[in-house]
Amino acid sequence: MVDGVFGGYTRWAVVFLIIFVLFILLVPYGVAAAGAPAAVY
């Protein structure tokens, strides 16, 4: 049962990548919306 180039790992890699990107994009806005000083990246 092989799906994708790297087998079953591809699905988890994509899921992790999506979660990671959403986390990086949403956390600064959430912190700023909470009233804390916005982090400078």
Buried (B, 14 or more C-beta within 10 A) or exposed (E): EEEEEEEEEEEEEEEEEEEEEEEEEEEEEEEEEEEEEEEEE
